[in-house]
Amino acid sequence: MKTPHVGNVYTNNLIMADAGVHMNFYDRTIGARDRNFHPHQVIVSGTPELVTCGTKLTTHARVQRASCRIGSFTEGRLVTECHMEAMRNAMPHADCVTYTDYLRSHADFVLAILESVTREDSSVWEFQVTPEGDRVPCRVTSWDDLLTLRIYGLTNDTCGAVLPNVLNILVDTIVEAQATGHAEVYHLSGPDMVRYIDRLLGKFKTLYAYVRKALALPETLTLNLVPVANIRLAGDAMHQAEINELVEAWLGLGQGNKERAQRIKGASDDSRKAIIAACVGEKDRDLLRLRRAAVSAEPVFYDIARANCFTQHDIVSGGRTFFTHPWALEAPIKDIDLLIAEATRQREFAARFSS
């Protein structure tokens, strides 16, 4: 599964959804703090438009200013509904669900997990949401306390304690393991989860020990966290030629390097100097091709923090077609990481040279 946030679904996540990966859209963020998905905005053609204040939990936020570009964002509608409606219209074949609906669909099992954790360590609960959508601190000392306070999305639809991140991951992992019948699950990570997961591992293992004992789960449950943020060789089909050229330039550089290495290796002492000089010139030309391709393939190098990415709203608003380069779905992630890293360096070099 992949757990992006509700909001403006950018290229990397559109690729995953289009490929059929189960997308569990987390809907408990605060818009103004979410520098990845910006749910309080609508992003079209790389330009954000503010539709709500961004201070409320996304599940509670309503459109305060109707969008000038996306007709479904009308005043008073829930922001989550607007973003998810666009996502489903953009990719009706995709397997998409909000986190709240995901929890509700497994309510009994999730409540059993939460009860076993809370009876052992009630301090994991730190925040609650008010009926107005404000996230405020809470204090839980027992399972009965939590039932009285209520659990948002499970025992109450408008307010209550909000699952902390460590419990979100724990619940996802256990539920997916039970659903598939395997004690090993794979979670595709965006740019952030791979950075903070290490800080949660100790707590994660402790909490699983509580749940395993209470619910007779496997002694070992393995969560494989796969970083996929650089799988971004996609976008509007009108940019297909630029994306194709970027991939071809990269593959051409790699193949050329292999051939040049073989030529130098097999060169005689008399010809080695000339062959090396020829190879250096060829590599420079290959790098120049990659540099030009990287500069031209602008949609690949979006910056989600700047809200300048291609989104599901681009697909539905202009009838635009989403294109994913086949190599992005077939190549090892490490190879795609290398392409993005080198192409980024070439873009930076070109920017310095032009300035």
C-alpha positions in Angstrom: 0.0 0.0 0.0 0.9 3.6 -0.2 -0.3 6.3 2.2 -0.3 9.7 0.6 -2.3 12.5 2.1 -5.7 13.9 0.9 -5.0 16.9 -1.3 -3.3 17.6 -4.5 -2.0 14.3 -5.7 1.3 14.8 -7.4 3.0 12.8 -10.1 4.8 10.2 -8.0 1.5 9.2 -6.4 -0.5 9.4 -9.6 2.0 6.8 -11.0 1.3 4.4 -8.1 -2.5 4.9 -8.3 -2.4 4.4 -12.1 -0.4 1.2 -11.6 -3.0 -0.3 -9.3 -1.2 0.1 -5.9 -3.7 0.4 -3.0 -3.8 4.1 -2.1 -4.8 4.8 1.5 -5.2 8.6 1.6 -4.4 10.0 5.0 -7.0 12.7 5.8 -6.0 13.9 9.3 -3.4 16.6 8.4 -3.6 20.3 8.9 -3.6 22.1 5.5 -1.2 24.9 6.3 1.4 22.4 7.8 1.2 19.9 4.9 4.0 21.0 2.6 3.5 17.9 0.4 -0.2 17.9 -0.6 -1.5 21.4 0.4 -5.1 20.2 0.9 -6.2 23.8 1.7 -5.3 24.7 -1.9 -6.2 23.6 -5.4 -3.1 23.2 -7.7 -3.7 23.5 -11.4 -1.0 24.1 -14.1 1.5 24.3 -11.3 -0.2 27.2 -9.6 -1.9 27.0 -6.2 -5.3 28.6 -5.4 -6.4 29.0 -1.8 -9.8 27.6 -1.1 -9.9 27.3 2.7 -7.9 28.7 5.7 -5.8 25.6 6.3 -6.0 25.6 10.1 -8.6 22.8 10.5 -8.1 19.0 10.3 -8.6 18.1 6.6 -11.6 15.9 7.4 -13.4 18.9 8.9 -12.2 21.7 6.5 -14.8 23.2 4.2 -14.4 25.3 1.1 -14.5 28.9 2.2 -13.7 30.5 -1.2 -15.0 28.7 -4.3 -12.3 27.8 -6.8 -12.1 29.9 -9.9 -10.7 27.0 -11.9 -12.2 23.8 -10.5 -16.0 23.9 -10.4 -16.5 21.1 -7.8 -14.8 23.3 -5.1 -17.9 25.1 -4.2 -18.4 27.1 -0.9 -19.4 24.8 2.0 -18.3 21.5 0.5 -15.9 19.3 2.5 -12.4 19.8 1.1 -11.7 16.0 1.4 -14.7 15.2 -0.8 -13.6 17.7 -3.5 -10.0 16.4 -3.7 -11.1 12.7 -3.6 -13.8 13.2 -6.1 -11.3 14.7 -8.5 -8.9 11.8 -7.9 -11.6 9.2 -8.6 -12.7 11.1 -11.8 -9.1 11.4 -12.9 -8.3 7.7 -12.4 -11.6 5.8 -11.9 -9.7 2.4 -12.1 -7.4 3.3 -9.2 -7.8 1.7 -5.8 -8.3 4.7 -3.6 -9.8 5.1 -0.1 -9.5 7.7 2.7 -7.8 6.7 6.0 -11.1 7.3 7.9 -13.0 5.0 5.6 -10.2 2.4 5.8 -10.4 2.4 9.6 -14.2 2.1 9.5 -14.0 -0.9 7.1 -11.9 -2.7 9.7 -13.4 -1.1 12.8 -13.7 -4.2 15.1 -10.2 -5.4 14.5 -8.7 -1.9 14.7 -10.5 -1.3 18.0 -9.1 -4.6 19.4 -5.6 -3.4 18.4 -6.1 0.0 20.0 -7.5 -1.5 23.2 -4.5 -3.9 23.6 -2.1 -1.0 23.1 -3.9 1.5 25.4 -4.2 -1.0 28.3 -0.4 -1.3 28.3 0.6 2.3 27.4 -2.1 5.0 27.3 0.5 7.7 26.9 0.6 7.2 23.1 -2.5 9.3 22.8 -1.6 12.9 22.6 -4.1 14.8 20.5 -7.8 15.0 19.9 -9.9 16.8 17.3 -12.9 19.0 18.3 -16.2 19.0 16.5 -15.0 22.3 14.8 -11.9 20.5 13.4 -9.3 22.0 15.8 -6.5 19.6 16.9 -5.8 20.1 20.6 -3.9 18.1 23.3 -5.6 15.4 25.2 -4.8 13.2 28.2 -5.6 9.5 28.3 -4.9 7.4 31.3 -6.8 4.2 30.5 -8.9 2.4 27.9 -12.1 3.6 29.7 -10.7 7.2 29.5 -10.3 6.7 25.7 -13.8 5.3 25.3 -15.2 8.3 27.2 -13.2 10.7 25.1 -14.0 8.7 22.0 -11.9 7.8 19.0 -12.3 10.0 16.0 -13.5 8.0 12.9 -14.2 4.8 14.9 -16.4 5.5 17.9 -17.4 9.1 16.9 -17.7 10.7 13.5 -17.0 14.3 14.4 -14.6 14.4 17.3 -12.4 12.4 19.6 -8.8 11.2 20.0 -6.7 11.1 16.8 -4.5 8.1 16.2 -0.8 9.1 16.5 1.6 8.3 13.7 3.1 5.3 15.4 -0.3 3.7 15.7 -1.3 4.6 12.2 1.7 2.6 10.9 1.1 -0.2 13.4 -2.5 -0.5 12.4 -1.8 -0.4 8.7 0.8 -3.1 9.0 -1.2 -5.5 11.1 -4.4 -5.0 9.1 -2.6 -5.6 5.8 -0.9 -8.7 7.2 -4.2 -10.1 8.4 -5.9 -9.3 5.1 -3.2 -10.9 2.9 -2.4 -13.8 5.3 1.3 -12.9 5.2 3.6 -11.8 8.0 5.5 -9.5 5.7 4.0 -6.4 4.1 5.3 -3.7 1.8 4.7 0.0 2.3 5.7 2.5 -0.4 7.1 5.6 1.1 7.1 9.2 -0.2 9.8 11.7 0.7 9.1 11.9 4.5 8.3 8.5 6.0 11.7 7.0 5.2 13.3 9.8 7.1 11.3 9.5 10.4 10.6 5.8 10.5 13.9 5.1 12.4 12.7 7.3 15.3 9.6 5.2 15.7 11.1 1.7 15.5 11.7 1.2 19.2 8.1 2.2 20.1 6.8 0.3 17.1 8.3 -2.9 18.3 7.2 -2.4 21.9 3.6 -1.7 20.8 3.5 -4.7 18.5 4.6 -6.9 21.4 1.5 -5.8 23.3 -0.8 -6.5 20.4 0.8 -9.8 19.5 0.3 -11.1 23.0 -3.3 -9.9 23.3 -4.5 -11.0 19.8 -2.3 -14.1 19.2 -0.5 -12.6 16.2 2.7 -13.9 14.6 5.8 -13.4 16.8 7.5 -11.5 14.0 5.8 -9.1 11.5 8.0 -7.6 8.9 7.3 -4.1 7.4 9.3 -3.4 4.3 9.5 0.4 3.7 10.3 1.1 0.0 11.3 4.7 -0.9 9.6 5.6 -4.2 9.6 9.4 -4.2 12.0 9.5 -7.2 9.7 7.4 -9.4 8.4 10.6 -11.1 9.1 10.0 -14.9 5.5 10.9 -15.8 3.2 13.8 -16.3 0.9 15.4 -18.9 1.0 13.4 -22.2 1.8 16.7 -24.0 5.3 16.4 -22.4 5.8 12.8 -23.4 8.5 13.6 -25.9 10.6 15.5 -23.3 10.2 12.6 -20.8 11.2 10.1 -23.4 14.3 12.1 -24.4 15.4 12.3 -20.7 15.2 8.5 -20.3 16.8 7.8 -23.6 19.6 10.3 -22.9 20.3 8.6 -19.5 20.3 5.1 -20.9 22.5 6.3 -23.8 25.0 7.7 -21.4 25.1 4.4 -19.4 25.5 2.3 -22.5 28.1 4.6 -23.9 30.1 4.5 -20.7 30.1 0.7 -20.8 31.3 0.6 -24.4 33.9 3.3 -23.8 35.3 1.3 -20.8 35.7 -1.8 -23.0 37.4 0.2 -25.7 39.9 1.7 -23.3 40.5 -1.7 -21.6 41.2 -3.3 -25.0 43.4 -0.5 -26.3 47.1 -1.0 -27.1 49.7 1.2 -25.5 50.1 3.0 -28.8 46.5 3.8 -29.2 45.4 4.3 -25.6 45.9 8.0 -25.4 44.0 8.7 -28.6 41.1 6.4 -27.6 40.8 8.0 -24.1 40.7 11.4 -25.7 38.0 10.2 -28.1 36.0 8.7 -25.2 36.2 11.8 -23.2 34.7 13.8 -26.1 32.0 11.2 -26.6 31.1 11.3 -22.9 31.0 15.1 -22.9 28.5 15.0 -25.8 26.4 12.4 -24.0 26.4 14.5 -20.8 25.4 17.6 -22.9 22.5 15.6 -24.3 21.4 14.6 -20.8 21.8 18.2 -19.6 19.5 19.5 -22.3 17.0 16.8 -21.8 16.9 17.4 -18.0 16.3 21.1 -18.5 13.5 20.4 -21.0 11.8 17.8 -18.9 10.5 20.4 -16.5 7.5 18.4 -15.2 9.7 15.7 -13.8 11.5 18.1 -11.5 8.6 19.5 -9.6 9.0 20.7 -6.0 6.0 19.7 -4.0 7.0 22.2 -1.2 6.5 25.0 -3.8 3.1 23.5 -4.9 4.2 23.5 -8.6 3.3 19.9 -9.5 1.0 18.2 -12.0 -2.0 16.9 -10.1 -5.3 15.0 -10.5 -7.0 18.4 -11.0 -5.0 19.0 -14.1 -6.3 15.7 -15.5 -10.0 16.4 -14.8 -10.0 20.2 -15.5 -8.6 20.1 -19.0 -9.2 16.5 -20.1 -5.4 16.0 -20.1 -3.9 12.5 -20.4 -1.5 11.1 -17.9 1.6 9.5 -19.3 4.1 7.3 -17.4 7.3 6.2 -19.1 7.4 2.4 -19.1 11.0 2.4 -17.8 9.7 4.1 -14.6 7.6 1.0 -13.9 10.2 -1.6 -14.8 13.6 -0.3 -13.7 15.1 -1.0 -10.2 14.5 1.9 -7.9 18.2 2.5 -7.5 18.6 3.0 -11.2 15.8 5.6 -11.2 17.4 7.3 -8.2 20.7 7.6 -10.1 18.9 9.1 -13.1 17.1 11.7 -11.0 20.3 12.6 -9.0 22.5 13.0 -12.1 19.8 14.9 -14.1 19.3 17.2 -11.1 23.0 17.9 -11.0 23.0 18.6 -14.7 20.0 21.0 -14.3 21.9 22.8 -11.5 25.0 23.1 -13.7 23.0 24.5 -16.5 21.4 27.0 -14.2 24.8 28.2 -12.9 26.2 28.4 -16.4 23.3 30.4 -17.7 23.5 32.9 -14.8 
